[in-house]
Amino acid sequence: MDQFKYITTVLWIAISGYAAAQQEMSQEKITEIGNKVQEVIGEHWYVYEADNGFDIYYCRSLQQQYQAWADKNPELVFEGQPLAESLQAFFKPEMADSVSYYAILSLSAKSFDDPQQDVKDRIRFRKNGVLKFGIRFEAAWSPEKIEKIQQKNNLLKEAILAEPIYKTSLDIFADYRYWLPEERWRDRTQPYDFYFQRLPYTSAWYPYAVFITPDKPYFFCDVLYADPSNPQYYKDAQNFIEQERCKTLQVVAFCLGISDFRLLN
């Protein structure tokens, strides 16, 4: 009888886990996970809920934006609320600071006696986006579905590699969970009416398919914070935040229970 109860219990746990994995994650659960992520990422990073997940933005100037708002609206400020909580509640995506994603291939060496160097730097390090990671959750994918998408992605890879590729790396095909080849390769995949599709990560803690969309617009680039208070932000070494960006993305993956996360760029 004890053995029968044990087997029944194990089967019930397995069936319950499978059933939970077939359901969409509740908004309450998304909020709970988002709050946990917010606790471990560094300052200047802010979680903002979205459909089926949340986005993570970089905004170093938020405290100044908040203070300016608080000075104009003192009656709306909650006395005694920790500053970190106030900033998180205050943040909106449109407040995110601009950044520069600049190419790290074929960069010419700087010339200290070039009178046009500052003009060249302004062009090279121009503002062209915001720093944002996307996190989404879906019902767990079956192994068959993952294999089907993997095969389709590999067909596209073979079509692209049928001709030599230049100024890039085969790492763009290394992990379809993290990076999908850019749209510029679509011309080589014309025989097919589909394009690369992102695969999910598996979490050790949550029975869902987890999708991480990195921030970079193309593979070989680093990120520079475009300090709104400094027109020559590209001359301040503290504004080159590539290492902070990479560390934060790895912390987020760990917080989501992803043990095999590989940072490709």
TANORSUL-V773057 format. One record per residue. N is the residue number from 1. OMEGA is omega in whole degrees, 0 to 359 (* if undefined). Layout:
BEGIN
{{N	OMEGA} {N	OMEGA}}
END
This chain:
BEGIN
{{1	179} {2	179} {3	179} {4	179} {5	180} {6	180} {7	179} {8	180} {9	180} {10	179} {11	180} {12	179} {13	181} {14	181} {15	180} {16	179} {17	179} {18	180} {19	179} {20	182} {21	180} {22	183} {23	174} {24	179} {25	181} {26	178} {27	178} {28	179} {29	177} {30	178} {31	179} {32	180} {33	178} {34	178} {35	178} {36	178} {37	180} {38	181} {39	187} {40	177} {41	185} {42	177} {43	182} {44	178} {45	187} {46	178} {47	179} {48	185} {49	177} {50	179} {51	176} {52	178} {53	179} {54	175} {55	179} {56	185} {57	173} {58	181} {59	182} {60	184} {61	188} {62	181} {63	177} {64	178} {65	180} {66	182} {67	178} {68	178} {69	182} {70	179} {71	180} {72	184} {73	184} {74	181} {75	181} {76	182} {77	178} {78	180} {79	177} {80	178} {81	178} {82	183} {83	181} {84	179} {85	179} {86	180} {87	180} {88	180} {89	183} {90	189} {91	171} {92	183} {93	182} {94	178} {95	184} {96	180} {97	174} {98	175} {99	174} {100	170} {101	187} {102	183} {103	178} {104	173} {105	175} {106	176} {107	178} {108	180} {109	178} {110	175} {111	184} {112	179} {113	178} {114	181} {115	180} {116	185} {117	181} {118	177} {119	179} {120	180} {121	179} {122	178} {123	183} {124	185} {125	180} {126	177} {127	182} {128	177} {129	171} {130	181} {131	185} {132	170} {133	176} {134	177} {135	180} {136	180} {137	174} {138	171} {139	185} {140	177} {141	175} {142	175} {143	180} {144	179} {145	179} {146	181} {147	180} {148	179} {149	178} {150	180} {151	179} {152	177} {153	180} {154	175} {155	178} {156	177} {157	179} {158	179} {159	180} {160	184} {161	176} {162	174} {163	180} {164	175} {165	185} {166	176} {167	174} {168	183} {169	176} {170	176} {171	178} {172	177} {173	192} {174	184} {175	183} {176	173} {177	184} {178	187} {179	173} {180	179} {181	184} {182	181} {183	184} {184	179} {185	185} {186	181} {187	181} {188	183} {189	185} {190	179} {191	184} {192	180} {193	178} {194	178} {195	185} {196	178} {197	182} {198	175} {199	184} {200	168} {201	173} {202	180} {203	176} {204	187} {205	184} {206	184} {207	182} {208	169} {209	183} {210	180} {211	176} {212	176} {213	180} {214	189} {215	194} {216	181} {217	175} {218	196} {219	186} {220	175} {221	173} {222	186} {223	180} {224	178} {225	180} {226	183} {227	183} {228	180} {229	184} {230	181} {231	179} {232	182} {233	182} {234	177} {235	181} {236	183} {237	181} {238	181} {239	176} {240	194} {241	182} {242	182} {243	178} {244	178} {245	181} {246	180} {247	182} {248	180} {249	178} {250	177} {251	179} {252	180} {253	179} {254	180} {255	179} {256	178} {257	180} {258	187} {259	184} {260	179} {261	179} {262	180} {263	184} {264	179} {265	*}}
END
